[in-house]
């Protein structure tokens, strides 16, 4: 099993805003209290990593297939959060 979906403490999950959702191309991520995003990772529902970007609050999903994905967000303090998105 991927460590991404293991029993890690996802402290950021309730502080993440993802928009637009559903998304066609660019997904923007905003954290509460203006926390900085260290990395974003797009995962399949089975936990397979599809794309990872660092030091940005957006990710380009234009070339990905329609479906449901997970977005794993890590802030500059190393805190994690995961939310589902729908790719149109």
C-alpha positions, -999 to +999 in steps of 0.1 A: +000+000+000+012+035-008+024+056+022+002+084+008-029+066+018-016+051+050-025+063+085-006+096+084-021+125+102-037+148+076-038+180+095-045+202+065-075+184+051-101+207+066-081+239+058-078+233+020-099+250-006-097+236-042-113+254-071-128+251-095-141+216-087-150+200-111-119+212-130-111+213-167-076+226-168-059+247-139-068+237-103-060+263-077-053+254-041-057+278-012-048+271+025-063+289+055-044+316+072-023+322+040-001+291+046+023+285+018+020+253-003+053+233-005+040+206-029+009+193-047+006+158-058-022+143-080-031+108-072-054+081-085-080+067-061-057+037-057-029+060-045-007+060-077+011+093-082+003+110-115+020+144-111+038+164-085+047+201-084+065+221-058+063+257-046+031+266-064-006+268-055-019+255-088-016+224-110-024+220-147-047+190-152-057+197-189-040+166-203-055+142-177-084+118-183-118+126-170-124+111-136-120+114-098-085+121-084-070+129-050-049+160-044-023+157-017-012+191-003+019+196+018+026+230+034+060+245+043+058+230+078+053+195+064+017+192+073-004+171+049-040+172+035-059+153+009-091+162-009-110+147-039-115+165-071-134+157-103-116+162-136-140+170-165 
